[in-house]
Amino acid sequence: MDNQWQVLVKELREASLNVGVQDVSVFDAALNETPFSAAVKMLKDAIPGKLLILDGENPLTLLYQPLSVQLHGLTDEECLQQAADIRLVLTALLENIADVLNDQNELKDAANRLKQIRS
């Protein structure tokens, strides 16, 4: 995942702002970390509930372990299962982010239309 995790953290930061998080400095600090593990620890409790998956699971903590484990010692079946599990968690997280961002855009559009009626 190398530095791709930073793209995910940036999206989480933006979505957090859209759900009303006022202080996103922890996301900014996490982006300045070199290892993914440090960023995951910093963001452990910072991700808003609307961006968590299932019953409050932090998607970054779910993804960290399988992404940091060397796959060389696993069987082909175990590697394929981990890949499938990672894909499902990432998909759920990205869908939550998209929902938050789309909801905000729809709300802005609705507010703008209502403002035009008053003008």
N, C-alpha and C positions, 0 to 999 in steps of 0.2 A: 504494500500500500504506500510505501515511501512517503512522499509529501502530499499524496492525494487526500489524506485525512484532513489537511488544512482546507481544502475545498468544502468538505462536509461540515467542518466547524464554522466556516464563513456562512454557509447556508443556514445552519442552526442559529447563528447569531442574528441573521436577518429575520428569520421566522420568529425568534424570541422577541425581537423588537415589535413585530407585528401582533403578537399576542399580549403586548403591554409590559414586557420587562423593561424597566426604566434604566437599570444599570447593567450594561453588557460588558463591563470591563474585564470580567473573568474570561469571557470569550476572547477578548483582545489579548489578554495575558497568555491564554492557552495557545493562541496562534504564534506567539513568540517562543514557545517551547520547541526544543529540538526533537526530543523523543515523543512519539505518540503516547507512550505510557504516562508521561507527565501531564499531557493535555487531558487525557482520560480522567486522571485523578482530580485535576482542577475542576473539571466539568461534571464530576460525579453527581452533585446535587444542584447544578445550575440549570439544567435543561427543564423548561416548563412542562407541566403535566400534559398539555395538549400535544407535545412532541414525543412523549414517551410511548412505548408500545405495550400491547397486552394490558396487564394490570399494573402499570407503573414501572415497567422495566426500562432502564436506561439503555438505549441501543448502542451507545459507544462502549459501555462496559461489556455488553454481550458480544460485541464484535472484536474487542481488543485481544482476548485470549486466543481465539482461533487464528487471528491474523498475525499473531506474534510467535506462534508455535512453528517450529520447523516441520514441514510436511514430509521430509525424507523418511522418517521413521514410521509413517502411517501406511496402511494398506491402500490399494487403489480405491476400494470401496469406502474406506474412512475419508480419504481425500475428497471423493465425489460427494459424500454426505456433508462434509464441512462446507464445500463450495455451495451446495444447495441451501444449507442453513444460512450461510452468510448472505446469499442472494435474497432469501426471504426477509431477513432482518433489514438489510439495506433497502429493499423495496418498500417495506412498511415505513421505515423512517423517511424515505424520500416522498412517499405518498402523504405522510403527515405534514412534512414541510410544504409540499405543493398545496395541500388543503389550506393551511394557514395563510400562505401567500395569496392564494386565489380568493379566499374569504375576504381578506383585507382589500384586494383590488376590486372585488364586487361591491364591497361596502363603500369604497371611495367613489366608484362609478354611480352608485345609487345616490349618495350624498350630492354629488355634482349635478345629477339630473334634477334633484329636488331643489337645489339652489337656483337652477335656471328657471324653474317654474315661478319662483318668487320674483325674479328680476323683471 
